[in-house]
């Protein structure tokens, strides 16, 4: 069980978003998904942070753009 706060900003049809979510599920890491395609509020949150792409994963407030397995492992202390 994860002790980290994990938020995944995703969008519809995004293969890298699917990779991030699959990775987290396989590692049994709980996360909140915020789909920017389905909810304008989530899209606005990304724009406020000057982020214009998904997936944007925040682990304890630290950003991981795209699917970067090594960085995800490091921030989740899985290495």
PDB file of N, CA, C and O in Angstrom:
ATOM      1  N   UNK A   1       0.835  -1.192   0.000  1.00  0.00           N
ATOM      2  CA  UNK A   1       0.000   0.000   0.000  1.00  0.00           C
ATOM      3  C   UNK A   1       0.877   1.251   0.000  1.00  0.00           C
ATOM      4  O   UNK A   1       1.860   1.339   0.736  1.00  0.00           O
ATOM      5  N   UNK A   2       0.507   2.197  -0.826  1.00  0.00           N
ATOM      6  CA  UNK A   2       1.316   3.395  -1.024  1.00  0.00           C
ATOM      7  C   UNK A   2       1.108   4.409   0.097  1.00  0.00           C
ATOM      8  O   UNK A   2      -0.007   4.616   0.576  1.00  0.00           O
ATOM      9  N   UNK A   3       2.199   5.027   0.494  1.00  0.00           N
ATOM     10  CA  UNK A   3       2.120   6.130   1.447  1.00  0.00           C
ATOM     11  C   UNK A   3       2.332   7.448   0.718  1.00  0.00           C
ATOM     12  O   UNK A   3       2.477   8.500   1.340  1.00  0.00           O
ATOM     13  N   UNK A   4       2.349   7.379  -0.605  1.00  0.00           N
ATOM     14  CA  UNK A   4       2.574   8.563  -1.432  1.00  0.00           C
ATOM     15  C   UNK A   4       1.248   9.093  -1.961  1.00  0.00           C
ATOM     16  O   UNK A   4       0.310   8.335  -2.209  1.00  0.00           O
ATOM     17  N   UNK A   5       1.191  10.417  -2.128  1.00  0.00           N
ATOM     18  CA  UNK A   5       0.043  11.019  -2.806  1.00  0.00           C
ATOM     19  C   UNK A   5       0.350  11.006  -4.298  1.00  0.00           C
ATOM     20  O   UNK A   5       1.307  11.638  -4.745  1.00  0.00           O
ATOM     21  N   UNK A   6      -0.464  10.285  -5.067  1.00  0.00           N
ATOM     22  CA  UNK A   6      -0.233  10.147  -6.506  1.00  0.00           C
ATOM     23  C   UNK A   6      -1.476  10.618  -7.257  1.00  0.00           C
ATOM     24  O   UNK A   6      -2.581  10.120  -7.040  1.00  0.00           O
ATOM     25  N   UNK A   7      -1.269  11.588  -8.144  1.00  0.00           N
ATOM     26  CA  UNK A   7      -2.342  12.121  -8.983  1.00  0.00           C
ATOM     27  C   UNK A   7      -1.899  12.006 -10.435  1.00  0.00           C
ATOM     28  O   UNK A   7      -0.825  12.480 -10.804  1.00  0.00           O
ATOM     29  N   UNK A   8      -2.733  11.372 -11.255  1.00  0.00           N
ATOM     30  CA  UNK A   8      -2.425  11.203 -12.675  1.00  0.00           C
ATOM     31  C   UNK A   8      -3.417  12.016 -13.488  1.00  0.00           C
ATOM     32  O   UNK A   8      -4.615  11.734 -13.484  1.00  0.00           O
ATOM     33  N   UNK A   9      -2.912  13.030 -14.186  1.00  0.00           N
ATOM     34  CA  UNK A   9      -3.733  13.765 -15.141  1.00  0.00           C
ATOM     35  C   UNK A   9      -3.630  13.021 -16.458  1.00  0.00           C
ATOM     36  O   UNK A   9      -2.537  12.829 -16.991  1.00  0.00           O
ATOM     37  N   UNK A  10      -4.776  12.604 -16.979  1.00  0.00           N
ATOM     38  CA  UNK A  10      -4.798  11.800 -18.196  1.00  0.00           C
ATOM     39  C   UNK A  10      -5.735  12.441 -19.212  1.00  0.00           C
ATOM     40  O   UNK A  10      -6.399  13.439 -18.933  1.00  0.00           O
ATOM     41  N   UNK A  11      -5.768  11.832 -20.409  1.00  0.00           N
ATOM     42  CA  UNK A  11      -6.725  12.254 -21.430  1.00  0.00           C
ATOM     43  C   UNK A  11      -7.145  11.024 -22.229  1.00  0.00           C
ATOM     44  O   UNK A  11      -6.459  10.002 -22.230  1.00  0.00           O
ATOM     45  N   UNK A  12      -8.264  11.141 -22.895  1.00  0.00           N
ATOM     46  CA  UNK A  12      -8.808  10.024 -23.660  1.00  0.00           C
ATOM     47  C   UNK A  12      -7.898   9.686 -24.842  1.00  0.00           C
ATOM     48  O   UNK A  12      -7.389  10.580 -25.517  1.00  0.00           O
ATOM     49  N   UNK A  13      -7.698   8.393 -25.085  1.00  0.00           N
ATOM     50  CA  UNK A  13      -6.913   7.953 -26.226  1.00  0.00           C
ATOM     51  C   UNK A  13      -5.414   8.124 -26.070  1.00  0.00           C
ATOM     52  O   UNK A  13      -4.677   8.054 -27.054  1.00  0.00           O
ATOM     53  N   UNK A  14      -4.959   8.345 -24.867  1.00  0.00           N
ATOM     54  CA  UNK A  14      -3.540   8.598 -24.592  1.00  0.00           C
ATOM     55  C   UNK A  14      -2.860   7.294 -24.165  1.00  0.00           C
ATOM     56  O   UNK A  14      -3.094   6.801 -23.062  1.00  0.00           O
ATOM     57  N   UNK A  15      -2.019   6.738 -25.043  1.00  0.00           N
ATOM     58  CA  UNK A  15      -1.392   5.449 -24.726  1.00  0.00           C
ATOM     59  C   UNK A  15      -0.405   5.561 -23.567  1.00  0.00           C
ATOM     60  O   UNK A  15      -0.283   4.629 -22.772  1.00  0.00           O
ATOM     61  N   UNK A  16       0.299   6.684 -23.459  1.00  0.00           N
ATOM     62  CA  UNK A  16       1.230   6.852 -22.334  1.00  0.00           C
ATOM     63  C   UNK A  16       0.470   6.958 -21.008  1.00  0.00           C
ATOM     64  O   UNK A  16       0.955   6.503 -19.972  1.00  0.00           O
ATOM     65  N   UNK A  17      -0.714   7.556 -21.047  1.00  0.00           N
ATOM     66  CA  UNK A  17      -1.562   7.618 -19.848  1.00  0.00           C
ATOM     67  C   UNK A  17      -1.910   6.202 -19.402  1.00  0.00           C
ATOM     68  O   UNK A  17      -1.847   5.873 -18.218  1.00  0.00           O
ATOM     69  N   UNK A  18      -2.280   5.368 -20.380  1.00  0.00           N
ATOM     70  CA  UNK A  18      -2.612   3.976 -20.069  1.00  0.00           C
ATOM     71  C   UNK A  18      -1.413   3.240 -19.485  1.00  0.00           C
ATOM     72  O   UNK A  18      -1.568   2.425 -18.575  1.00  0.00           O
ATOM     73  N   UNK A  19      -0.212   3.523 -20.004  1.00  0.00           N
ATOM     74  CA  UNK A  19       0.996   2.878 -19.481  1.00  0.00           C
ATOM     75  C   UNK A  19       1.249   3.276 -18.036  1.00  0.00           C
ATOM     76  O   UNK A  19       1.597   2.430 -17.212  1.00  0.00           O
ATOM     77  N   UNK A  20       1.077   4.558 -17.719  1.00  0.00           N
ATOM     78  CA  UNK A  20       1.289   5.025 -16.341  1.00  0.00           C
ATOM     79  C   UNK A  20       0.283   4.349 -15.408  1.00  0.00           C
ATOM     80  O   UNK A  20       0.659   3.851 -14.346  1.00  0.00           O
ATOM     81  N   UNK A  21      -0.987   4.330 -15.798  1.00  0.00           N
ATOM     82  CA  UNK A  21      -2.020   3.738 -14.941  1.00  0.00           C
ATOM     83  C   UNK A  21      -1.797   2.238 -14.757  1.00  0.00           C
ATOM     84  O   UNK A  21      -1.966   1.716 -13.655  1.00  0.00           O
ATOM     85  N   UNK A  22      -1.421   1.549 -15.823  1.00  0.00           N
ATOM     86  CA  UNK A  22      -1.136   0.105 -15.728  1.00  0.00           C
ATOM     87  C   UNK A  22       0.047  -0.140 -14.805  1.00  0.00           C
ATOM     88  O   UNK A  22       0.006  -1.045 -13.972  1.00  0.00           O
ATOM     89  N   UNK A  23       1.101   0.657 -14.945  1.00  0.00           N
ATOM     90  CA  UNK A  23       2.281   0.541 -14.087  1.00  0.00           C
ATOM     91  C   UNK A  23       1.898   0.682 -12.618  1.00  0.00           C
ATOM     92  O   UNK A  23       2.295  -0.132 -11.784  1.00  0.00           O
ATOM     93  N   UNK A  24       1.123   1.719 -12.306  1.00  0.00           N
ATOM     94  CA  UNK A  24       0.737   1.973 -10.920  1.00  0.00           C
ATOM     95  C   UNK A  24      -0.136   0.844 -10.373  1.00  0.00           C
ATOM     96  O   UNK A  24       0.029   0.427  -9.227  1.00  0.00           O
ATOM     97  N   UNK A  25      -1.055   0.355 -11.187  1.00  0.00           N
ATOM     98  CA  UNK A  25      -1.925  -0.746 -10.754  1.00  0.00           C
ATOM     99  C   UNK A  25      -1.116  -2.006 -10.499  1.00  0.00           C
ATOM    100  O   UNK A  25      -1.351  -2.702  -9.511  1.00  0.00           O
ATOM    101  N   UNK A  26      -0.158  -2.311 -11.383  1.00  0.00           N
ATOM    102  CA  UNK A  26       0.683  -3.504 -11.209  1.00  0.00           C
ATOM    103  C   UNK A  26       1.519  -3.426  -9.941  1.00  0.00           C
ATOM    104  O   UNK A  26       1.773  -4.441  -9.292  1.00  0.00           O
ATOM    105  N   UNK A  27       1.946  -2.213  -9.590  1.00  0.00           N
ATOM    106  CA  UNK A  27       2.751  -2.006  -8.378  1.00  0.00           C
ATOM    107  C   UNK A  27       1.870  -1.818  -7.136  1.00  0.00           C
ATOM    108  O   UNK A  27       2.369  -1.609  -6.030  1.00  0.00           O
ATOM    109  N   UNK A  28       0.547  -1.898  -7.343  1.00  0.00           N
ATOM    110  CA  UNK A  28      -0.438  -1.727  -6.270  1.00  0.00           C
ATOM    111  C   UNK A  28      -0.299  -0.364  -5.572  1.00  0.00           C
ATOM    112  O   UNK A  28      -0.380  -0.251  -4.349  1.00  0.00           O
ATOM    113  N   UNK A  29      -0.086   0.660  -6.403  1.00  0.00           N
ATOM    114  CA  UNK A  29       0.005   2.032  -5.910  1.00  0.00           C
ATOM    115  C   UNK A  29      -1.350   2.698  -6.111  1.00  0.00           C
ATOM    116  O   UNK A  29      -1.859   2.755  -7.231  1.00  0.00           O
ATOM    117  N   UNK A  30      -1.925   3.196  -5.043  1.00  0.00           N
ATOM    118  CA  UNK A  30      -3.198   3.909  -5.146  1.00  0.00           C
ATOM    119  C   UNK A  30      -2.942   5.275  -5.777  1.00  0.00           C
ATOM    120  O   UNK A  30      -1.957   5.945  -5.465  1.00  0.00           O
ATOM    121  N   UNK A  31      -3.855   5.677  -6.677  1.00  0.00           N
ATOM    122  CA  UNK A  31      -3.713   6.978  -7.315  1.00  0.00           C
ATOM    123  C   UNK A  31      -5.076   7.556  -7.640  1.00  0.00           C
ATOM    124  O   UNK A  31      -6.069   6.841  -7.770  1.00  0.00           O
ATOM    125  N   UNK A  32      -5.091   8.866  -7.767  1.00  0.00           N
ATOM    126  CA  UNK A  32      -6.297   9.572  -8.207  1.00  0.00           C
ATOM    127  C   UNK A  32      -6.105   9.929  -9.663  1.00  0.00           C
ATOM    128  O   UNK A  32      -5.102  10.541 -10.030  1.00  0.00           O
ATOM    129  N   UNK A  33      -7.065   9.548 -10.501  1.00  0.00           N
ATOM    130  CA  UNK A  33      -6.995   9.921 -11.907  1.00  0.00           C
ATOM    131  C   UNK A  33      -7.847  11.154 -12.142  1.00  0.00           C
ATOM    132  O   UNK A  33      -8.991  11.235 -11.694  1.00  0.00           O
ATOM    133  N   UNK A  34      -7.266  12.117 -12.857  1.00  0.00           N
ATOM    134  CA  UNK A  34      -7.989  13.323 -13.236  1.00  0.00           C
ATOM    135  C   UNK A  34      -7.942  13.423 -14.760  1.00  0.00           C
ATOM    136  O   UNK A  34      -6.929  13.820 -15.335  1.00  0.00           O
ATOM    137  N   UNK A  35      -9.052  13.058 -15.404  1.00  0.00           N
ATOM    138  CA  UNK A  35      -9.106  13.026 -16.855  1.00  0.00           C
ATOM    139  C   UNK A  35      -9.424  14.423 -17.389  1.00  0.00           C
ATOM    140  O   UNK A  35     -10.524  14.941 -17.197  1.00  0.00           O
ATOM    141  N   UNK A  36      -8.443  15.018 -18.058  1.00  0.00           N
ATOM    142  CA  UNK A  36      -8.582  16.382 -18.564  1.00  0.00           C
ATOM    143  C   UNK A  36      -9.483  16.451 -19.793  1.00  0.00           C
ATOM    144  O   UNK A  36      -9.969  17.526 -20.145  1.00  0.00           O
ATOM    145  N   UNK A  37      -9.711  15.313 -20.450  1.00  0.00           N
ATOM    146  CA  UNK A  37     -10.625  15.303 -21.599  1.00  0.00           C
ATOM    147  C   UNK A  37     -12.070  15.391 -21.137  1.00  0.00           C
ATOM    148  O   UNK A  37     -12.908  15.993 -21.808  1.00  0.00           O
ATOM    149  N   UNK A  38     -12.356  14.795 -20.002  1.00  0.00           N
ATOM    150  CA  UNK A  38     -13.732  14.717 -19.513  1.00  0.00           C
ATOM    151  C   UNK A  38     -14.102  15.821 -18.538  1.00  0.00           C
ATOM    152  O   UNK A  38     -15.284  16.027 -18.264  1.00  0.00           O
ATOM    153  N   UNK A  39     -13.110  16.540 -18.004  1.00  0.00           N
ATOM    154  CA  UNK A  39     -13.388  17.526 -16.969  1.00  0.00           C
ATOM    155  C   UNK A  39     -12.551  18.781 -17.221  1.00  0.00           C
ATOM    156  O   UNK A  39     -11.332  18.768 -17.055  1.00  0.00           O
ATOM    157  N   UNK A  40     -13.218  19.859 -17.623  1.00  0.00           N
ATOM    158  CA  UNK A  40     -12.518  21.106 -17.940  1.00  0.00           C
ATOM    159  C   UNK A  40     -11.740  21.647 -16.737  1.00  0.00           C
ATOM    160  O   UNK A  40     -10.692  22.271 -16.906  1.00  0.00           O
ATOM    161  N   UNK A  41     -12.243  21.413 -15.540  1.00  0.00           N
ATOM    162  CA  UNK A  41     -11.554  21.889 -14.341  1.00  0.00           C
ATOM    163  C   UNK A  41     -10.138  21.296 -14.256  1.00  0.00           C
ATOM    164  O   UNK A  41      -9.192  21.995 -13.894  1.00  0.00           O
ATOM    165  N   UNK A  42      -9.998  20.004 -14.591  1.00  0.00           N
ATOM    166  CA  UNK A  42      -8.680  19.359 -14.551  1.00  0.00           C
ATOM    167  C   UNK A  42      -7.771  19.917 -15.645  1.00  0.00           C
ATOM    168  O   UNK A  42      -6.572  20.094 -15.432  1.00  0.00           O
ATOM    169  N   UNK A  43      -8.348  20.194 -16.819  1.00  0.00           N
ATOM    170  CA  UNK A  43      -7.568  20.811 -17.893  1.00  0.00           C
ATOM    171  C   UNK A  43      -7.074  22.191 -17.457  1.00  0.00           C
ATOM    172  O   UNK A  43      -5.922  22.548 -17.704  1.00  0.00           O
ATOM    173  N   UNK A  44      -7.943  22.959 -16.812  1.00  0.00           N
ATOM    174  CA  UNK A  44      -7.561  24.282 -16.316  1.00  0.00           C
ATOM    175  C   UNK A  44      -6.459  24.190 -15.267  1.00  0.00           C
ATOM    176  O   UNK A  44      -5.563  25.034 -15.232  1.00  0.00           O
ATOM    177  N   UNK A  45      -6.520  23.159 -14.402  1.00  0.00           N
ATOM    178  CA  UNK A  45      -5.470  22.975 -13.390  1.00  0.00           C
ATOM    179  C   UNK A  45      -4.114  22.760 -14.060  1.00  0.00           C
ATOM    180  O   UNK A  45      -3.103  23.298 -13.608  1.00  0.00           O
ATOM    181  N   UNK A  46      -4.093  21.978 -15.130  1.00  0.00           N
ATOM    182  CA  UNK A  46      -2.839  21.750 -15.854  1.00  0.00           C
ATOM    183  C   UNK A  46      -2.350  23.046 -16.495  1.00  0.00           C
ATOM    184  O   UNK A  46      -1.168  23.380 -16.404  1.00  0.00           O
ATOM    185  N   UNK A  47      -3.245  23.766 -17.136  1.00  0.00           N
ATOM    186  CA  UNK A  47      -2.863  25.020 -17.794  1.00  0.00           C
ATOM    187  C   UNK A  47      -2.285  26.023 -16.794  1.00  0.00           C
ATOM    188  O   UNK A  47      -1.336  26.740 -17.109  1.00  0.00           O
ATOM    189  N   UNK A  48      -2.859  26.071 -15.589  1.00  0.00           N
ATOM    190  CA  UNK A  48      -2.347  26.972 -14.552  1.00  0.00           C
ATOM    191  C   UNK A  48      -0.905  26.642 -14.192  1.00  0.00           C
ATOM    192  O   UNK A  48      -0.131  27.524 -13.819  1.00  0.00           O
ATOM    193  N   UNK A  49      -0.552  25.367 -14.306  1.00  0.00           N
ATOM    194  CA  UNK A  49       0.812  24.919 -13.990  1.00  0.00           C
ATOM    195  C   UNK A  49       1.711  24.954 -15.226  1.00  0.00           C
ATOM    196  O   UNK A  49       2.852  24.495 -15.184  1.00  0.00           O
ATOM    197  N   UNK A  50       1.184  25.508 -16.338  1.00  0.00           N
ATOM    198  CA  UNK A  50       1.912  25.589 -17.611  1.00  0.00           C
ATOM    199  C   UNK A  50       2.241  24.204 -18.161  1.00  0.00           C
ATOM    200  O   UNK A  50       3.300  23.999 -18.754  1.00  0.00           O
ATOM    201  N   UNK A  51       1.329  23.259 -17.962  1.00  0.00           N
ATOM    202  CA  UNK A  51       1.479  21.904 -18.484  1.00  0.00           C
ATOM    203  C   UNK A  51       0.440  21.723 -19.582  1.00  0.00           C
ATOM    204  O   UNK A  51      -0.751  21.948 -19.370  1.00  0.00           O
ATOM    205  N   UNK A  52       0.907  21.312 -20.760  1.00  0.00           N
ATOM    206  CA  UNK A  52       0.017  21.215 -21.910  1.00  0.00           C
ATOM    207  C   UNK A  52       0.024  19.821 -22.525  1.00  0.00           C
ATOM    208  O   UNK A  52      -0.318  19.653 -23.695  1.00  0.00           O
ATOM    209  N   UNK A  53       0.414  18.821 -21.733  1.00  0.00           N
ATOM    210  CA  UNK A  53       0.451  17.451 -22.233  1.00  0.00           C
ATOM    211  C   UNK A  53       0.091  16.486 -21.114  1.00  0.00           C
ATOM    212  O   UNK A  53       0.233  16.795 -19.931  1.00  0.00           O
ATOM    213  N   UNK A  54      -0.380  15.308 -21.516  1.00  0.00           N
ATOM    214  CA  UNK A  54      -0.649  14.246 -20.559  1.00  0.00           C
ATOM    215  C   UNK A  54       0.113  13.014 -21.026  1.00  0.00           C
ATOM    216  O   UNK A  54       0.416  12.907 -22.214  1.00  0.00           O
ATOM    217  N   UNK A  55       0.427  12.095 -20.149  1.00  0.00           N
ATOM    218  CA  UNK A  55       0.107  12.121 -18.727  1.00  0.00           C
ATOM    219  C   UNK A  55       1.035  13.056 -17.954  1.00  0.00           C
ATOM    220  O   UNK A  55       2.217  13.205 -18.267  1.00  0.00           O
ATOM    221  N   UNK A  56       0.458  13.669 -16.951  1.00  0.00           N
ATOM    222  CA  UNK A  56       1.211  14.470 -15.990  1.00  0.00           C
ATOM    223  C   UNK A  56       0.933  13.841 -14.630  1.00  0.00           C
ATOM    224  O   UNK A  56      -0.163  13.967 -14.084  1.00  0.00           O
ATOM    225  N   UNK A  57       1.936  13.168 -14.098  1.00  0.00           N
ATOM    226  CA  UNK A  57       1.776  12.455 -12.837  1.00  0.00           C
ATOM    227  C   UNK A  57       2.482  13.220 -11.736  1.00  0.00           C
ATOM    228  O   UNK A  57       3.655  13.570 -11.861  1.00  0.00           O
ATOM    229  N   UNK A  58       1.760  13.476 -10.661  1.00  0.00           N
ATOM    230  CA  UNK A  58       2.345  14.143  -9.499  1.00  0.00           C
ATOM    231  C   UNK A  58       2.476  13.128  -8.375  1.00  0.00           C
ATOM    232  O   UNK A  58       1.493  12.526  -7.944  1.00  0.00           O
ATOM    233  N   UNK A  59       3.704  12.949  -7.907  1.00  0.00           N
ATOM    234  CA  UNK A  59       3.980  12.061  -6.780  1.00  0.00           C
ATOM    235  C   UNK A  59       4.512  12.934  -5.658  1.00  0.00           C
ATOM    236  O   UNK A  59       5.616  13.470  -5.741  1.00  0.00           O
ATOM    237  N   UNK A  60       3.713  13.069  -4.610  1.00  0.00           N
ATOM    238  CA  UNK A  60       4.058  13.963  -3.498  1.00  0.00           C
ATOM    239  C   UNK A  60       4.444  15.352  -4.014  1.00  0.00           C
ATOM    240  O   UNK A  60       5.373  15.982  -3.510  1.00  0.00           O
ATOM    241  N   UNK A  61       3.710  15.813  -5.028  1.00  0.00           N
ATOM    242  CA  UNK A  61       3.923  17.150  -5.573  1.00  0.00           C
ATOM    243  C   UNK A  61       5.002  17.253  -6.630  1.00  0.00           C
ATOM    244  O   UNK A  61       5.179  18.320  -7.219  1.00  0.00           O
ATOM    245  N   UNK A  62       5.733  16.173  -6.889  1.00  0.00           N
ATOM    246  CA  UNK A  62       6.795  16.196  -7.903  1.00  0.00           C
ATOM    247  C   UNK A  62       6.242  15.669  -9.223  1.00  0.00           C
ATOM    248  O   UNK A  62       5.564  14.643  -9.261  1.00  0.00           O
ATOM    249  N   UNK A  63       6.543  16.389 -10.303  1.00  0.00           N
ATOM    250  CA  UNK A  63       5.971  16.108 -11.618  1.00  0.00           C
ATOM    251  C   UNK A  63       6.782  15.085 -12.401  1.00  0.00           C
ATOM    252  O   UNK A  63       8.011  15.144 -12.448  1.00  0.00           O
ATOM    253  N   UNK A  64       6.066  14.145 -13.014  1.00  0.00           N
ATOM    254  CA  UNK A  64       6.642  13.225 -13.995  1.00  0.00           C
ATOM    255  C   UNK A  64       5.794  13.371 -15.260  1.00  0.00           C
ATOM    256  O   UNK A  64       4.605  13.051 -15.254  1.00  0.00           O
ATOM    257  N   UNK A  65       6.404  13.852 -16.339  1.00  0.00           N
ATOM    258  CA  UNK A  65       5.682  13.987 -17.604  1.00  0.00           C
ATOM    259  C   UNK A  65       5.897  12.736 -18.436  1.00  0.00           C
ATOM    260  O   UNK A  65       7.006  12.205 -18.490  1.00  0.00           O
ATOM    261  N   UNK A  66       4.845  12.266 -19.082  1.00  0.00           N
ATOM    262  CA  UNK A  66       4.950  11.069 -19.905  1.00  0.00           C
ATOM    263  C   UNK A  66       5.087   9.824 -19.045  1.00  0.00           C
ATOM    264  O   UNK A  66       4.796   9.840 -17.849  1.00  0.00           O
ATOM    265  N   UNK A  67       5.538   8.743 -19.675  1.00  0.00           N
ATOM    266  CA  UNK A  67       5.773   7.491 -18.953  1.00  0.00           C
ATOM    267  C   UNK A  67       7.272   7.304 -18.802  1.00  0.00           C
ATOM    268  O   UNK A  67       7.956   6.899 -19.741  1.00  0.00           O
ATOM    269  N   UNK A  68       7.778   7.604 -17.607  1.00  0.00           N
ATOM    270  CA  UNK A  68       9.197   7.478 -17.294  1.00  0.00           C
ATOM    271  C   UNK A  68       9.330   6.489 -16.132  1.00  0.00           C
ATOM    272  O   UNK A  68       9.293   6.869 -14.962  1.00  0.00           O
ATOM    273  N   UNK A  69       9.486   5.223 -16.487  1.00  0.00           N
ATOM    274  CA  UNK A  69       9.468   4.159 -15.485  1.00  0.00           C
ATOM    275  C   UNK A  69      10.524   4.352 -14.401  1.00  0.00           C
ATOM    276  O   UNK A  69      10.238   4.162 -13.219  1.00  0.00           O
ATOM    277  N   UNK A  70      11.748   4.728 -14.795  1.00  0.00           N
ATOM    278  CA  UNK A  70      12.822   4.905 -13.798  1.00  0.00           C
ATOM    279  C   UNK A  70      12.485   6.016 -12.807  1.00  0.00           C
ATOM    280  O   UNK A  70      12.702   5.873 -11.603  1.00  0.00           O
ATOM    281  N   UNK A  71      11.959   7.112 -13.318  1.00  0.00           N
ATOM    282  CA  UNK A  71      11.612   8.243 -12.444  1.00  0.00           C
ATOM    283  C   UNK A  71      10.443   7.883 -11.530  1.00  0.00           C
ATOM    284  O   UNK A  71      10.436   8.247 -10.354  1.00  0.00           O
ATOM    285  N   UNK A  72       9.452   7.167 -12.071  1.00  0.00           N
ATOM    286  CA  UNK A  72       8.323   6.728 -11.255  1.00  0.00           C
ATOM    287  C   UNK A  72       8.812   5.810 -10.129  1.00  0.00           C
ATOM    288  O   UNK A  72       8.416   5.971  -8.975  1.00  0.00           O
ATOM    289  N   UNK A  73       9.673   4.850 -10.475  1.00  0.00           N
ATOM    290  CA  UNK A  73      10.229   3.946  -9.465  1.00  0.00           C
ATOM    291  C   UNK A  73      10.972   4.701  -8.375  1.00  0.00           C
ATOM    292  O   UNK A  73      10.828   4.403  -7.189  1.00  0.00           O
ATOM    293  N   UNK A  74      11.769   5.683  -8.789  1.00  0.00           N
ATOM    294  CA  UNK A  74      12.575   6.454  -7.829  1.00  0.00           C
ATOM    295  C   UNK A  74      11.668   7.237  -6.864  1.00  0.00           C
ATOM    296  O   UNK A  74      11.838   7.172  -5.647  1.00  0.00           O
ATOM    297  N   UNK A  75      10.711   7.970  -7.428  1.00  0.00           N
ATOM    298  CA  UNK A  75       9.848   8.806  -6.592  1.00  0.00           C
ATOM    299  C   UNK A  75       8.938   7.976  -5.692  1.00  0.00           C
ATOM    300  O   UNK A  75       8.547   8.420  -4.613  1.00  0.00           O
ATOM    301  N   UNK A  76       8.605   6.772  -6.143  1.00  0.00           N
ATOM    302  CA  UNK A  76       7.752   5.881  -5.339  1.00  0.00           C
ATOM    303  C   UNK A  76       8.579   4.970  -4.438  1.00  0.00           C
ATOM    304  O   UNK A  76       8.045   4.122  -3.722  1.00  0.00           O
ATOM    305  N   UNK A  77       9.894   5.167  -4.491  1.00  0.00           N
ATOM    306  CA  UNK A  77      10.827   4.388  -3.657  1.00  0.00           C
ATOM    307  C   UNK A  77      10.681   2.879  -3.906  1.00  0.00           C
ATOM    308  O   UNK A  77      10.643   2.076  -2.974  1.00  0.00           O
ATOM    309  N   UNK A  78      10.599   2.522  -5.205  1.00  0.00           N
ATOM    310  CA  UNK A  78      10.441   1.130  -5.584  1.00  0.00           C
ATOM    311  C   UNK A  78      11.763   0.498  -6.047  1.00  0.00           C
ATOM    312  O   UNK A  78      11.806  -0.696  -6.342  1.00  0.00           O
ATOM    313  N   UNK A  79      12.826   1.284  -6.111  1.00  0.00           N
ATOM    314  CA  UNK A  79      14.105   0.766  -6.607  1.00  0.00           C
ATOM    315  C   UNK A  79      14.949   0.197  -5.489  1.00  0.00           C
ATOM    316  O   UNK A  79      16.057  -0.281  -5.732  1.00  0.00           O
TER     317      UNK A  79
END
